[in-house]
């Protein structure tokens, strides 16, 4: 019997307190990034109190993904070169990963596959925004893309038996997506579950809304249809290009509506596919620098 959304909220809200809290540095960084008076020095000072985050920032800055000519060993320099939005993205995503990714026995679920896919979607999202529709105003979508599938971890932690049923349902049918199976068996899909957790952690709507609706066709009028189309297109392309798991049935179909929402053509989709093909190793290196010890 499927849980309905109020039941899921009640269970999630009661159990989320069992999880470790996000590192204190994250809300501080998010707040500082919204303050126009914040500068590299102030942000670097806050980051320096979290050695794990400092280590990851250096690892990313010195990875082949960026290819800076000289090794970076000063946090101010790393923050300056990576940019505020990338530093914010790293802080948020690493905080969530460390909080949710505890060792568990998973028979049907690849956590590594989830995060690799998420990095690929985030990277493609940035490419689409900067070089296809040519806007710098949607940096928040990089974070949303990194976190768009965390609802799968929520299900794995809190509803593991039901989640296994949903995965088996997809494997046995081979005809529809995991999100549809989750709806049938649990009552909501992983987008909705992930967004509930993000809202519980006080993430802004511009991040939690794309996570919430990325598998939904019924999008409220106050949610950006453009943001949803960007995330859906990149998610579909990465499912098709990097599909290596039995966790989900790839559904790479891209709707004409999504193309129209962001005014791009099939020729632009080909450019994005070429980008994935040409940057597969860079994406893998970026993933390694963020999520591997």
Kinemage of the C-alpha trace (Angstrom):
@kinemage 1
@onewidth
@group {chain A} dominant
@subgroup {mainchain}
@vectorlist {calphas} color= white
{ca unk a 1} P 0.000 0.000 0.000
{ca unk a 2} L 1.484 3.306 -1.086
{ca unk a 3} L 2.213 6.038 1.408
{ca unk a 4} L 0.582 9.344 0.622
{ca unk a 5} L 2.499 12.622 0.804
{ca unk a 6} L 1.299 13.688 4.305
{ca unk a 7} L 2.352 10.284 5.687
{ca unk a 8} L 5.733 10.546 4.010
{ca unk a 9} L 6.229 14.063 5.356
{ca unk a 10} L 5.380 12.929 8.874
{ca unk a 11} L 7.789 9.988 8.728
{ca unk a 12} L 10.539 11.985 7.026
{ca unk a 13} L 10.275 14.906 9.441
{ca unk a 14} L 10.351 12.600 12.448
{ca unk a 15} L 13.331 10.616 11.167
{ca unk a 16} L 15.391 13.401 9.624
{ca unk a 17} L 16.371 14.430 13.136
{ca unk a 18} L 18.141 11.083 13.415
{ca unk a 19} L 20.546 12.176 10.679
{ca unk a 20} L 23.664 14.175 11.471
{ca unk a 21} L 23.144 17.883 10.871
{ca unk a 22} L 24.775 19.575 7.923
{ca unk a 23} L 28.196 21.001 8.783
{ca unk a 24} L 27.880 24.466 10.352
{ca unk a 25} L 30.101 25.955 7.696
{ca unk a 26} L 27.441 25.392 4.997
{ca unk a 27} L 24.731 27.824 6.190
{ca unk a 28} L 27.476 30.367 6.883
{ca unk a 29} L 28.836 30.056 3.354
{ca unk a 30} L 25.358 30.229 1.810
{ca unk a 31} L 24.584 33.361 3.804
{ca unk a 32} L 27.888 35.013 2.916
{ca unk a 33} L 27.472 34.247 -0.776
{ca unk a 34} L 24.175 36.146 -0.742
{ca unk a 35} L 25.858 39.169 0.858
{ca unk a 36} L 27.316 41.541 -1.735
{ca unk a 37} L 29.856 42.736 0.841
{ca unk a 38} L 31.435 39.296 1.173
{ca unk a 39} L 34.842 38.921 -0.437
{ca unk a 40} L 37.303 36.113 -1.092
{ca unk a 41} L 39.176 36.742 2.162
{ca unk a 42} L 36.064 36.501 4.363
{ca unk a 43} L 34.764 33.381 2.631
{ca unk a 44} L 38.202 31.734 2.724
{ca unk a 45} L 38.379 32.399 6.466
{ca unk a 46} L 35.075 30.603 7.071
{ca unk a 47} L 36.080 27.678 4.849
{ca unk a 48} L 39.411 27.309 6.664
{ca unk a 49} L 37.524 26.090 9.769
{ca unk a 50} L 36.456 22.954 7.869
{ca unk a 51} L 39.618 20.979 6.990
{ca unk a 52} L 37.676 18.381 4.969
{ca unk a 53} L 36.166 21.089 2.776
{ca unk a 54} L 39.548 22.809 2.360
{ca unk a 55} L 41.050 19.500 1.256
{ca unk a 56} L 38.324 18.910 -1.318
{ca unk a 57} L 38.573 22.455 -2.695
{ca unk a 58} L 42.315 22.009 -3.235
{ca unk a 59} L 41.686 18.618 -4.844
{ca unk a 60} L 39.130 20.082 -7.257
{ca unk a 61} L 41.230 23.167 -8.027
{ca unk a 62} L 44.252 20.989 -8.859
{ca unk a 63} L 42.284 18.406 -10.860
{ca unk a 64} L 42.553 17.976 -14.623
{ca unk a 65} L 38.943 19.208 -14.824
{ca unk a 66} L 40.250 22.760 -14.422
{ca unk a 67} L 43.795 22.273 -15.674
{ca unk a 68} L 45.323 25.320 -14.010
{ca unk a 69} L 49.009 25.573 -15.024
{ca unk a 70} L 50.413 25.823 -11.477
{ca unk a 71} L 49.579 23.837 -8.335
{ca unk a 72} L 47.257 25.785 -6.037
{ca unk a 73} L 48.130 25.622 -2.344
{ca unk a 74} L 46.477 28.738 -0.885
{ca unk a 75} L 42.776 28.720 -0.057
{ca unk a 76} L 42.289 32.378 -1.084
{ca unk a 77} L 43.728 31.580 -4.507
{ca unk a 78} L 41.584 28.451 -4.871
{ca unk a 79} L 38.386 30.317 -3.965
{ca unk a 80} L 39.268 33.138 -6.343
{ca unk a 81} L 40.003 30.803 -9.271
{ca unk a 82} L 37.066 28.431 -8.741
{ca unk a 83} L 34.587 31.245 -8.154
{ca unk a 84} L 32.032 31.792 -5.397
{ca unk a 85} L 29.332 29.674 -7.030
{ca unk a 86} L 31.535 26.633 -7.483
{ca unk a 87} L 32.782 26.901 -3.894
{ca unk a 88} L 29.193 27.146 -2.681
{ca unk a 89} L 28.257 24.129 -4.812
{ca unk a 90} L 31.137 22.092 -3.410
{ca unk a 91} L 30.332 23.031 0.184
{ca unk a 92} L 26.646 22.192 -0.138
{ca unk a 93} L 27.043 18.969 -2.089
{ca unk a 94} L 29.849 17.639 0.122
{ca unk a 95} L 27.838 18.445 3.243
{ca unk a 96} L 24.851 16.517 1.922
{ca unk a 97} L 26.989 13.611 0.699
{ca unk a 98} L 28.778 13.253 4.038
{ca unk a 99} L 25.501 13.457 5.939
{ca unk a 100} L 23.578 10.881 3.885
{ca unk a 101} L 26.302 8.551 2.645
{ca unk a 102} L 26.766 6.206 5.548
{ca unk a 103} L 27.943 2.615 4.940
{ca unk a 104} L 24.923 0.401 4.360
{ca unk a 105} L 24.301 -2.861 2.590
{ca unk a 106} L 22.524 -2.079 -0.664
{ca unk a 107} L 21.389 -4.923 -2.852
{ca unk a 108} L 19.724 -2.809 -5.510
{ca unk a 109} L 21.267 0.613 -5.321
{ca unk a 110} L 24.542 2.089 -6.585
{ca unk a 111} L 25.417 5.177 -4.561
{ca unk a 112} L 28.549 5.758 -6.614
{ca unk a 113} L 26.464 5.616 -9.777
{ca unk a 114} L 24.045 8.158 -8.335
{ca unk a 115} L 26.749 10.709 -7.561
{ca unk a 116} L 28.574 10.176 -10.860
{ca unk a 117} L 25.324 10.752 -12.744
{ca unk a 118} L 24.639 13.833 -10.607
{ca unk a 119} L 28.058 15.326 -11.385
{ca unk a 120} L 27.486 14.685 -15.093
{ca unk a 121} L 24.055 16.366 -15.018
{ca unk a 122} L 25.436 19.349 -13.089
{ca unk a 123} L 28.332 19.745 -15.533
{ca unk a 124} L 26.017 19.524 -18.548
{ca unk a 125} L 23.575 21.946 -16.917
{ca unk a 126} L 26.318 24.536 -16.594
{ca unk a 127} L 27.385 23.970 -20.216
{ca unk a 128} L 23.796 24.395 -21.452
{ca unk a 129} L 23.285 27.590 -19.446
{ca unk a 130} L 26.606 29.243 -20.302
{ca unk a 131} L 27.182 28.194 -23.902
{ca unk a 132} L 23.789 27.240 -25.365
{ca unk a 133} L 21.251 29.644 -23.871
{ca unk a 134} L 24.085 31.958 -22.764
{ca unk a 135} L 23.017 33.032 -19.286
{ca unk a 136} L 25.060 33.435 -16.105
{ca unk a 137} L 21.980 33.907 -13.922
{ca unk a 138} L 21.228 30.244 -13.268
{ca unk a 139} L 24.251 29.103 -11.250
{ca unk a 140} L 21.902 27.713 -8.606
{ca unk a 141} L 20.905 24.996 -11.082
{ca unk a 142} L 24.383 23.468 -10.711
{ca unk a 143} L 23.585 22.759 -7.052
{ca unk a 144} L 20.057 21.569 -7.903
{ca unk a 145} L 21.501 19.182 -10.486
{ca unk a 146} L 24.088 17.839 -8.018
{ca unk a 147} L 21.267 17.093 -5.556
{ca unk a 148} L 18.424 16.158 -7.914
{ca unk a 149} L 18.491 12.421 -7.051
{ca unk a 150} L 19.115 12.552 -3.288
{ca unk a 151} L 15.550 11.360 -2.781
{ca unk a 152} L 16.833 7.900 -3.755
{ca unk a 153} L 19.080 8.029 -0.684
{ca unk a 154} L 16.105 9.166 1.408
{ca unk a 155} L 14.148 6.117 0.248
{ca unk a 156} L 17.143 3.857 0.821
{ca unk a 157} L 17.572 5.123 4.398
{ca unk a 158} L 13.949 5.401 5.522
{ca unk a 159} L 11.910 3.145 3.201
{ca unk a 160} L 14.443 0.557 2.030
{ca unk a 161} L 11.957 -2.323 1.623
{ca unk a 162} L 9.541 -0.240 -0.426
{ca unk a 163} L 12.398 1.192 -2.457
{ca unk a 164} L 13.651 -2.310 -3.251
{ca unk a 165} L 10.158 -3.211 -4.406
{ca unk a 166} L 10.127 -0.187 -6.704
{ca unk a 167} L 13.516 -1.101 -8.200
{ca unk a 168} L 12.413 -4.717 -8.731
{ca unk a 169} L 9.195 -3.486 -10.301
{ca unk a 170} L 11.216 -1.563 -12.898
{ca unk a 171} L 13.579 -4.460 -13.531
{ca unk a 172} L 10.723 -6.911 -13.997
{ca unk a 173} L 8.622 -4.699 -16.240
{ca unk a 174} L 11.370 -2.995 -18.227
{ca unk a 175} L 8.812 -0.553 -19.560
{ca unk a 176} L 8.769 2.476 -17.296
{ca unk a 177} L 10.963 4.639 -15.126
{ca unk a 178} L 11.876 4.272 -11.486
{ca unk a 179} L 10.006 7.495 -10.678
{ca unk a 180} L 6.737 5.968 -11.932
{ca unk a 181} L 7.350 2.805 -9.954
{ca unk a 182} L 8.063 4.844 -6.813
{ca unk a 183} L 4.778 6.695 -7.290
{ca unk a 184} L 2.911 3.414 -7.536
{ca unk a 185} L 4.556 1.691 -4.554
{ca unk a 186} L 5.623 4.494 -2.186
{ca unk a 187} L 3.170 7.218 -3.188
{ca unk a 188} L 5.715 9.855 -4.251
{ca unk a 189} L 8.827 9.804 -6.413
{ca unk a 190} L 12.423 10.465 -5.368
{ca unk a 191} L 12.221 14.082 -6.571
{ca unk a 192} L 9.468 14.859 -4.092
{ca unk a 193} L 11.233 12.977 -1.285
{ca unk a 194} L 14.524 14.783 -1.943
{ca unk a 195} L 12.832 18.173 -1.990
{ca unk a 196} L 11.128 17.461 1.333
{ca unk a 197} L 14.532 16.836 2.874
{ca unk a 198} L 16.041 19.974 1.306
{ca unk a 199} L 13.150 22.092 2.571
{ca unk a 200} L 13.577 20.533 5.997
{ca unk a 201} L 17.214 21.679 5.817
{ca unk a 202} L 16.083 25.181 4.763
{ca unk a 203} L 17.442 25.100 1.227
{ca unk a 204} L 16.061 27.911 -0.977
{ca unk a 205} L 13.126 27.180 -3.300
{ca unk a 206} L 15.270 27.802 -6.390
{ca unk a 207} L 17.183 24.630 -5.476
{ca unk a 208} L 14.453 22.470 -3.902
{ca unk a 209} L 11.801 23.174 -6.580
{ca unk a 210} L 13.767 21.751 -9.538
{ca unk a 211} L 14.568 18.697 -7.402
{ca unk a 212} L 10.889 18.329 -6.483
{ca unk a 213} L 9.452 18.471 -10.002
{ca unk a 214} L 12.129 17.024 -12.277
{ca unk a 215} L 9.983 13.921 -12.932
{ca unk a 216} L 6.638 15.719 -12.870
{ca unk a 217} L 4.558 17.124 -15.694
{ca unk a 218} L 2.332 19.102 -13.322
{ca unk a 219} L 4.490 22.088 -12.427
{ca unk a 220} L 2.981 24.921 -10.320
{ca unk a 221} L 2.849 28.349 -11.947
{ca unk a 222} L 5.302 29.780 -9.395
{ca unk a 223} L 8.019 27.287 -10.431
{ca unk a 224} L 10.223 28.160 -13.408
{ca unk a 225} L 9.320 25.931 -16.361
{ca unk a 226} L 12.619 26.995 -17.953
{ca unk a 227} L 14.592 25.649 -14.973
{ca unk a 228} L 12.649 22.392 -15.109
{ca unk a 229} L 13.275 21.970 -18.829
{ca unk a 230} L 17.013 22.593 -18.412
{ca unk a 231} L 17.285 19.972 -15.671
{ca unk a 232} L 15.098 17.429 -17.486
{ca unk a 233} L 17.022 17.738 -20.752
{ca unk a 234} L 20.402 17.342 -19.040
{ca unk a 235} L 19.137 14.477 -16.879
{ca unk a 236} L 17.819 12.625 -19.942
{ca unk a 237} L 21.007 13.128 -21.959
{ca unk a 238} L 23.195 11.898 -19.101
{ca unk a 239} L 20.961 8.867 -18.513
{ca unk a 240} L 21.405 7.934 -22.143
{ca unk a 241} L 25.134 8.658 -22.359
{ca unk a 242} L 26.293 7.252 -19.017
{ca unk a 243} L 23.720 4.508 -18.547
{ca unk a 244} L 25.529 1.627 -16.834
{ca unk a 245} L 23.181 0.637 -13.999
{ca unk a 246} L 20.078 -1.492 -13.524
{ca unk a 247} L 18.710 0.960 -10.948
{ca unk a 248} L 16.644 2.711 -13.603
{ca unk a 249} L 15.385 2.256 -17.123
{ca unk a 250} L 16.893 5.049 -19.233
{ca unk a 251} L 14.267 7.355 -20.678
{ca unk a 252} L 16.248 9.720 -22.903
{ca unk a 253} L 13.242 11.121 -24.708
{ca unk a 254} L 13.291 14.899 -24.710
{ca unk a 255} L 9.952 16.593 -25.217
{ca unk a 256} L 9.370 19.337 -27.754
{ca unk a 257} L 7.869 21.369 -24.916
{ca unk a 258} L 11.159 21.329 -23.019
{ca unk a 259} L 13.040 22.384 -26.149
{ca unk a 260} L 10.575 25.224 -26.733
{ca unk a 261} L 10.713 26.364 -23.104
{ca unk a 262} L 14.392 27.238 -23.425
{ca unk a 263} L 14.330 28.031 -27.165
{ca unk a 264} L 16.888 25.464 -28.291
{ca unk a 265} L 16.922 23.123 -31.292
{ca unk a 266} L 17.943 19.567 -32.023
{ca unk a 267} L 21.252 20.932 -33.302
{ca unk a 268} L 21.883 22.284 -29.779
{ca unk a 269} L 21.139 18.841 -28.346
{ca unk a 270} L 23.802 17.459 -30.688
{ca unk a 271} L 26.261 20.025 -29.265
{ca unk a 272} L 25.442 18.854 -25.746
{ca unk a 273} L 25.917 15.214 -26.759
{ca unk a 274} L 29.286 16.122 -28.293
{ca unk a 275} L 30.205 17.932 -25.079
{ca unk a 276} L 29.485 14.789 -23.044
{ca unk a 277} L 31.471 12.662 -25.449
{ca unk a 278} L 34.466 15.012 -25.396
{ca unk a 279} L 34.398 15.592 -21.636
{ca unk a 280} L 33.719 12.127 -20.264
{ca unk a 281} L 37.191 11.897 -18.704
{ca unk a 282} L 36.978 15.426 -17.275
{ca unk a 283} L 33.636 14.597 -15.684
{ca unk a 284} L 35.120 11.403 -14.241
{ca unk a 285} L 38.081 13.368 -12.861
{ca unk a 286} L 35.747 15.941 -11.312
{ca unk a 287} L 33.701 13.166 -9.743
{ca unk a 288} L 36.843 11.545 -8.339
{ca unk a 289} L 38.075 14.821 -6.895
{ca unk a 290} L 34.783 15.495 -5.108
{ca unk a 291} L 33.506 12.134 -3.938
{ca unk a 292} L 36.483 9.820 -3.646
{ca unk a 293} L 38.799 9.765 -0.637
